Amino acid sequence: MRVTVVAEPLARVCADILVAGFFEDVRPPKGLAGQVDWLTGGGLSRLIVAHRVSGHIAETALLAVPTFSTPRVLFVGLGRSSNYNYLVLNQVAEALRPVLGALQVKAAAVELLGTPVGGLDPVIIARTFVKAWHNGSKDPGIDLTFVAPKGQQPQQLEHRLREMGV
């Protein structure tokens, strides 16, 4: 597994799939989920209004977006924003691994899940995600590109990840 960090505009992120998180109590969705929702004319919002997804922890919804350089978006529920922490992130990351494997993903662009919530370090988010994927098993074989939030320098984040052994 190769791990990189980018700060590309959403339309230029290239991977087999984009993973974006959303909270069950934050409407409209924020972060990459909110951007994708807006760019798709409310694709995620329609699923929420129709009660097909709610944002419960590790709940997923797949959306085809043929106009993006990444043709599929996997929305993943992060639970209630007030309860979100590194343990919840670990649970979400562990749940995502078999889903992406079933979708035969070789390269995933992953939002640093939960960065809109204050107090969570983007580097520790990435490290927690990667550790949850390894969790005593072999390399999942999926290259990860973390999409840095606005205002974050991808080179600095990547450097800090390397210092932590990721």
C-alpha positions in Angstrom: 0.0 0.0 0.0 1.3 3.4 -1.0 0.1 6.4 1.0 0.2 10.0 -0.3 -1.4 13.3 0.5 -2.8 15.8 -2.1 -4.6 19.1 -2.0 -6.1 19.0 -5.5 -9.4 20.5 -6.4 -12.0 17.8 -6.2 -12.5 17.6 -10.0 -8.7 16.7 -10.4 -8.5 14.0 -7.8 -7.8 10.8 -9.7 -8.5 7.3 -8.2 -10.9 4.4 -8.6 -13.1 5.9 -5.9 -13.4 8.9 -3.6 -14.4 8.3 0.0 -16.2 11.1 1.7 -17.6 11.2 5.2 -20.8 12.8 6.5 -22.3 13.2 9.9 -25.9 12.2 10.8 -26.6 15.5 12.5 -24.9 18.0 10.1 -27.1 19.2 7.3 -26.3 20.1 4.7 -23.3 17.8 4.5 -19.9 19.4 4.9 -16.4 18.7 3.6 -15.9 16.6 0.5 -19.4 15.1 0.9 -20.8 18.6 0.8 -18.8 19.5 -2.3 -19.8 16.3 -4.1 -23.4 16.9 -3.1 -23.4 20.4 -4.5 -21.6 19.4 -7.7 -24.0 16.5 -8.3 -27.1 18.7 -7.8 -27.9 17.2 -4.4 -27.1 13.5 -5.0 -26.4 12.8 -1.3 -29.1 15.1 -0.1 -31.7 13.2 -2.1 -30.6 9.9 -0.5 -30.8 11.5 2.9 -34.3 13.0 2.3 -35.5 9.6 0.9 -34.2 8.0 4.1 -31.9 5.7 2.2 -28.9 6.9 4.2 -28.7 8.9 7.5 -25.0 9.1 8.4 -24.9 6.3 11.0 -21.4 5.0 11.8 -20.0 3.1 8.8 -23.2 3.3 6.8 -22.2 3.6 3.1 -23.8 4.8 -0.2 -22.2 4.6 -3.6 -22.8 7.3 -6.2 -21.6 7.1 -9.8 -20.2 10.5 -11.0 -19.1 10.1 -14.6 -18.2 13.7 -14.9 -15.5 13.5 -12.2 -12.0 12.2 -12.8 -12.8 9.8 -10.0 -16.0 8.1 -11.4 -17.4 6.7 -8.1 -17.9 8.3 -4.7 -18.5 6.3 -1.6 -20.2 8.2 1.1 -19.6 6.9 4.6 -21.5 7.7 7.8 -19.5 9.1 10.7 -22.3 9.1 13.3 -23.1 12.1 15.4 -20.5 14.9 15.2 -20.4 15.4 19.0 -19.4 11.7 19.4 -16.8 11.6 16.7 -13.3 10.7 17.8 -10.4 8.5 16.8 -12.1 5.3 18.1 -15.1 6.0 15.8 -12.7 6.7 12.9 -11.0 3.4 13.6 -14.4 1.6 13.4 -15.3 3.4 10.2 -11.9 2.6 8.6 -12.1 -1.1 9.5 -15.6 -1.2 8.0 -14.5 0.4 4.7 -11.7 -2.0 3.9 -14.0 -5.0 2.9 -16.4 -2.6 1.1 -13.6 -1.2 -1.1 -12.2 -4.8 -1.6 -15.6 -5.9 -2.8 -15.7 -3.0 -5.2 -12.3 -4.1 -6.5 -10.7 -0.8 -5.7 -6.9 -0.5 -6.3 -6.6 3.2 -5.6 -8.8 5.2 -3.2 -8.8 9.0 -2.6 -9.9 9.4 1.0 -11.0 12.5 2.7 -9.3 13.0 6.1 -12.5 11.9 7.7 -13.8 14.2 10.4 -11.5 17.2 9.9 -14.4 19.6 10.2 -14.7 18.5 13.8 -12.4 20.6 16.0 -9.6 19.1 17.9 -8.7 16.2 15.6 -5.3 16.3 14.0 -5.3 15.4 10.2 -2.1 13.4 10.5 -3.4 11.3 13.4 -6.6 10.8 11.4 -4.6 9.5 8.4 -2.4 7.3 10.7 -5.4 5.9 12.5 -7.0 5.1 9.2 -3.9 3.3 7.9 -3.4 1.4 11.2 -7.0 0.2 11.1 -6.5 -1.2 7.6 -3.5 -3.1 8.6 -4.8 -4.3 12.0 -2.6 -7.3 12.2 -3.3 -8.5 8.6 -1.5 -8.3 5.3 -1.3 -5.2 3.1 -4.8 -4.5 1.8 -3.3 -3.8 -1.7 -5.2 -0.5 -2.0 -3.2 2.7 -2.6 -4.4 5.5 -0.4 -4.4 9.2 -1.3 -5.6 11.4 1.5 -7.2 14.6 0.3 -6.0 17.4 2.6 -8.6 19.9 3.8 -8.4 23.5 2.8 -5.6 25.4 4.5 -3.5 22.3 5.1 -0.2 21.8 3.2 -0.1 18.3 1.8 3.8 18.2 1.8 3.8 18.9 5.6 1.1 16.3 6.3 2.9 13.7 4.2 6.2 14.5 6.0 4.6 14.2 9.4 3.0 10.8 8.3 6.5 9.6 7.3 7.9 10.6 10.7 5.1 8.5 12.3 6.1 5.5 10.2 3.2 5.5 7.8 
